[in-house]
Amino acid sequence: MYDPDELPPDVFEASAMAYYAPEGPAKVALWETAVARADAAKLPAAVRMGFRAELVEAAASDGVKQYDRAFAPWATLLAEADRDPDADWVDWYDLLWKYKWLSDSTGEYAAIPREKILAVLDDFAARAAAHGFSPRPAENYRANNLWLMGDRDAAAEAMRRFEQAPRDDLSDCHACETARAVQFAVHVGDDAGAVERFQPLAAGRLACAEEPENTHAVLLAPLVRLGRHEEAAERNRVSLEALRRFPQFVARAAEHLDYLTRVGDLKTGDRVFRRFARSVPAVSDHDRWRFLGAAETFLEAVAAKSDRKKRFAFPDGFPVPDAGEPVKPSELAPQFKTAADAIEARFNARNGNDVFTRRRAEARAFAEGAG
């Protein structure tokens, strides 16, 4: 796409550092620097858009998932491709794959208006169709975003269209699609159906880079509600071991905190809480809200058992400030509530309903043994 030897020294330095950096937020920041320097040098579109493609991929990668840092460079990249669709650097199949990642996750950020989310979904669907692809992935992501916005009936309709549409080269892998079906079954209260759909993943017949690791914990509450407590305990064990490789799966850690609070395993809960708290600043608003709510209930349970002061070390950017000294869990829990309330209010305002409040109440009821 471009010859590194022809780049200005400062641009070459930034891009080389970004290219060889390990996956993570630092890599995203380095690509942001490379993009800024390429723009300042007014380099050809192939270079500037190539760097943006690298930035989007770094921000939306499996180990990072900082989609909010990908939206702006993606908009510029897409606009330039539309302006000159026959340019040598434009690869529409690759661009549609990146658009898939972003369109699936817009609803997880409270600052993105409902109208914008729907426009992104419509645009991705139209572009996929224009290039001859099935509506299957577009309907999958529409179902996910509509559920995030609290429109359960429309989400269910989109899910039905997803399952009826044919697979093609733009479809997610079988493991990811099965995982989404499991998660959606839980969303709509079909616990038995969720467990049944999970079987190919549980048996190892389907797997990918993130599955079944990203879905084990989703089955904890359904198994408990079905009275299958031994299976829930085993799924909890398997999942926690698997999640060692995925510190960014903060929402799944919240599922574990709810379960461990319910069964009274606060020692394991403490390890989960501390391990995944380190990743909270880098995840989506939805996952941050989910973790904060589960942690609030967990800390209340800890305080009820023993409210002695403990040292909690929170990273920079964590929604609850690090006290710098030991603090009682009973004093910390209200701070988590306040932080979760703030995110929840933004989602409710964006969605025009109280679905996030109700979902948090349902999760708390489960953790407390009432749901």
CORZI-V8399 format. One record per residue. N is the residue number from 1. SS is DSSP state (H for helix, E for strand, L for the rest). PSI is psi in whole degrees, -180 to 180 (NA if undefined). OMEGA is omega in whole degrees, 0 to 359 (none if undefined). Layout:
BEGIN
N_SS_PSI_OMEGA ; N_SS_PSI_OMEGA
END
This chain:
BEGIN
1_L_-37_177 ; 2_L_156_182 ; 3_L_113_181 ; 4_H_-30_182 ; 5_H_-18_181 ; 6_H_1_179 ; 7_L_146_171 ; 8_L_148_185 ; 9_H_-43_183 ; 10_H_-33_178 ; 11_H_-43_178 ; 12_H_-44_180 ; 13_H_-47_182 ; 14_H_-44_182 ; 15_H_-37_179 ; 16_H_-43_178 ; 17_H_-41_180 ; 18_H_-43_184 ; 19_H_-42_185 ; 20_H_-3_179 ; 21_L_146_176 ; 22_L_155_180 ; 23_L_135_179 ; 24_L_177_181 ; 25_H_-33_180 ; 26_H_-37_178 ; 27_H_-41_178 ; 28_H_-46_180 ; 29_H_-38_179 ; 30_H_-40_177 ; 31_H_-33_175 ; 32_H_-40_177 ; 33_H_-43_180 ; 34_H_-41_178 ; 35_H_-47_181 ; 36_H_-41_181 ; 37_H_-38_178 ; 38_H_-40_178 ; 39_H_-44_181 ; 40_H_-34_179 ; 41_L_-3_180 ; 42_L_48_180 ; 43_L_164_180 ; 44_L_155_182 ; 45_H_-36_180 ; 46_H_-38_179 ; 47_H_-51_184 ; 48_H_-41_180 ; 49_H_-31_175 ; 50_H_-42_178 ; 51_H_-39_179 ; 52_H_-37_177 ; 53_H_-40_177 ; 54_H_-40_179 ; 55_H_-46_179 ; 56_H_-44_180 ; 57_H_-39_179 ; 58_H_-41_182 ; 59_H_-27_183 ; 60_L_13_182 ; 61_L_164_184 ; 62_L_-37_186 ; 63_L_-1_184 ; 64_L_-64_179 ; 65_L_48_172 ; 66_L_67_186 ; 67_H_-31_181 ; 68_H_-26_178 ; 69_H_-5_180 ; 70_L_-21_188 ; 71_H_-48_183 ; 72_H_-50_178 ; 73_H_-32_178 ; 74_H_-42_180 ; 75_H_-42_178 ; 76_H_-43_180 ; 77_H_-45_181 ; 78_H_-40_180 ; 79_H_-39_179 ; 80_H_-38_177 ; 81_H_-38_177 ; 82_H_-36_181 ; 83_H_-37_181 ; 84_L_72_188 ; 85_L_-17_181 ; 86_L_8_179 ; 87_L_150_184 ; 88_L_-31_184 ; 89_L_-13_184 ; 90_L_118_176 ; 91_L_98_188 ; 92_H_-33_178 ; 93_H_-46_178 ; 94_H_-41_180 ; 95_H_-40_179 ; 96_H_-34_176 ; 97_H_-43_178 ; 98_H_-38_179 ; 99_H_-34_176 ; 100_H_-51_183 ; 101_H_-46_185 ; 102_H_-40_182 ; 103_H_-24_180 ; 104_H_-19_192 ; 105_H_1_184 ; 106_H_-38_183 ; 107_H_-12_180 ; 108_H_-2_180 ; 109_L_118_188 ; 110_L_-24_183 ; 111_L_-13_181 ; 112_L_118_184 ; 113_L_156_179 ; 114_H_-43_182 ; 115_H_-38_179 ; 116_H_-41_179 ; 117_H_-48_181 ; 118_H_-36_179 ; 119_H_-40_178 ; 120_H_-45_180 ; 121_H_-44_180 ; 122_H_-41_182 ; 123_H_-43_178 ; 124_H_-45_180 ; 125_H_-42_181 ; 126_H_-41_180 ; 127_H_-42_178 ; 128_H_-44_180 ; 129_H_-40_181 ; 130_H_-27_179 ; 131_L_13_172 ; 132_L_19_182 ; 133_L_158_179 ; 134_L_152_175 ; 135_L_2_187 ; 136_H_-55_180 ; 137_H_-38_180 ; 138_H_-41_180 ; 139_H_-34_175 ; 140_H_-50_183 ; 141_H_-30_175 ; 142_H_-42_179 ; 143_H_-44_181 ; 144_H_-45_182 ; 145_H_-38_177 ; 146_H_-37_176 ; 147_H_-42_178 ; 148_H_-30_180 ; 149_L_1_174 ; 150_L_10_180 ; 151_L_80_188 ; 152_H_-43_183 ; 153_H_-45_179 ; 154_H_-35_177 ; 155_H_-42_179 ; 156_H_-38_177 ; 157_H_-43_178 ; 158_H_-37_179 ; 159_H_-39_178 ; 160_H_-41_178 ; 161_H_-38_177 ; 162_H_-48_184 ; 163_H_-25_181 ; 164_H_-22_183 ; 165_L_148_181 ; 166_L_153_173 ; 167_L_150_172 ; 168_L_-164_187 ; 169_L_-12_178 ; 170_L_-4_181 ; 171_L_152_171 ; 172_L_164_179 ; 173_L_164_182 ; 174_H_-38_182 ; 175_H_-44_180 ; 176_H_-41_179 ; 177_H_-38_178 ; 178_H_-42_179 ; 179_H_-42_178 ; 180_H_-39_178 ; 181_H_-38_176 ; 182_H_-50_182 ; 183_H_-40_182 ; 184_H_-36_177 ; 185_H_-40_176 ; 186_H_-42_180 ; 187_H_-39_185 ; 188_L_10_174 ; 189_L_15_179 ; 190_L_75_184 ; 191_H_-47_181 ; 192_H_-41_179 ; 193_H_-37_179 ; 194_H_-45_180 ; 195_H_-41_180 ; 196_H_-44_181 ; 197_H_-25_182 ; 198_H_-15_188 ; 199_H_-43_178 ; 200_H_-32_176 ; 201_H_-43_181 ; 202_H_-35_183 ; 203_L_-5_180 ; 204_L_9_179 ; 205_L_-23_177 ; 206_L_137_179 ; 207_L_158_175 ; 208_L_-164_184 ; 209_L_-31_183 ; 210_L_-11_184 ; 211_L_142_11 ; 212_L_8_186 ; 213_L_-35_183 ; 214_L_-5_186 ; 215_L_-15_179 ; 216_H_-52_187 ; 217_H_-24_179 ; 218_H_-25_183 ; 219_H_-8_185 ; 220_H_-54_181 ; 221_H_-45_177 ; 222_H_-43_180 ; 223_H_-41_178 ; 224_H_-45_181 ; 225_H_-28_177 ; 226_L_-1_180 ; 227_L_14_182 ; 228_L_68_190 ; 229_H_-37_179 ; 230_H_-39_177 ; 231_H_-38_178 ; 232_H_-42_179 ; 233_H_-41_179 ; 234_H_-39_178 ; 235_H_-37_177 ; 236_H_-44_180 ; 237_H_-49_181 ; 238_H_-42_183 ; 239_H_-44_181 ; 240_H_-37_177 ; 241_H_-43_181 ; 242_H_-35_184 ; 243_H_-6_176 ; 244_H_-27_181 ; 245_H_-4_187 ; 246_L_70_181 ; 247_L_-16_181 ; 248_L_-7_181 ; 249_L_61_185 ; 250_H_-38_179 ; 251_H_-33_177 ; 252_H_-36_175 ; 253_H_-36_178 ; 254_H_-38_176 ; 255_H_-41_178 ; 256_H_-42_179 ; 257_H_-42_177 ; 258_H_-46_181 ; 259_H_-47_183 ; 260_H_-33_175 ; 261_H_-43_181 ; 262_H_-44_184 ; 263_H_-3_175 ; 264_L_16_179 ; 265_L_74_186 ; 266_H_-23_178 ; 267_H_-49_176 ; 268_H_-39_178 ; 269_H_-39_180 ; 270_H_-41_179 ; 271_H_-42_179 ; 272_H_-45_180 ; 273_H_-50_184 ; 274_H_-40_183 ; 275_H_-47_187 ; 276_H_-16_176 ; 277_H_-29_181 ; 278_L_-26_184 ; 279_L_-9_187 ; 280_H_-41_181 ; 281_H_-21_187 ; 282_H_4_184 ; 283_L_177_182 ; 284_L_164_177 ; 285_H_-42_181 ; 286_H_-49_183 ; 287_H_-35_177 ; 288_H_-46_178 ; 289_H_-43_182 ; 290_H_-42_180 ; 291_H_-44_181 ; 292_H_-41_179 ; 293_H_-44_178 ; 294_H_-39_180 ; 295_H_-35_177 ; 296_H_-51_181 ; 297_H_-41_179 ; 298_H_-46_181 ; 299_H_-35_176 ; 300_H_-40_178 ; 301_H_-40_177 ; 302_H_-46_181 ; 303_H_-36_180 ; 304_H_-28_180 ; 305_H_-43_179 ; 306_L_115_185 ; 307_L_28_178 ; 308_L_154_182 ; 309_E_142_178 ; 310_E_156_178 ; 311_L_120_177 ; 312_L_119_181 ; 313_L_108_180 ; 314_L_143_182 ; 315_L_168_174 ; 316_L_138_179 ; 317_L_-2_179 ; 318_L_141_184 ; 319_L_-22_177 ; 320_L_124_184 ; 321_L_147_177 ; 322_L_123_183 ; 323_L_-21_181 ; 324_L_3_180 ; 325_L_165_180 ; 326_L_145_181 ; 327_E_150_178 ; 328_E_139_176 ; 329_H_-35_180 ; 330_H_-24_177 ; 331_H_-26_182 ; 332_H_-37_184 ; 333_H_-44_179 ; 334_H_-29_178 ; 335_H_-36_175 ; 336_H_-38_177 ; 337_H_-45_181 ; 338_H_-43_180 ; 339_H_-42_178 ; 340_H_-39_179 ; 341_H_-41_183 ; 342_H_-44_178 ; 343_H_-41_181 ; 344_H_-41_180 ; 345_H_-38_179 ; 346_H_-40_177 ; 347_H_-44_181 ; 348_H_-39_178 ; 349_H_-42_179 ; 350_H_-44_184 ; 351_H_-24_184 ; 352_L_28_178 ; 353_L_-178_181 ; 354_L_29_187 ; 355_H_-36_179 ; 356_H_-36_177 ; 357_H_-43_181 ; 358_H_-38_179 ; 359_H_-38_178 ; 360_H_-39_178 ; 361_H_-38_178 ; 362_H_-41_179 ; 363_H_-41_178 ; 364_H_-43_180 ; 365_H_-41_177 ; 366_H_-48_182 ; 367_H_-33_181 ; 368_L_-1_177 ; 369_L_11_183 ; 370_L_-2_182 ; 371_L_NA_none
END
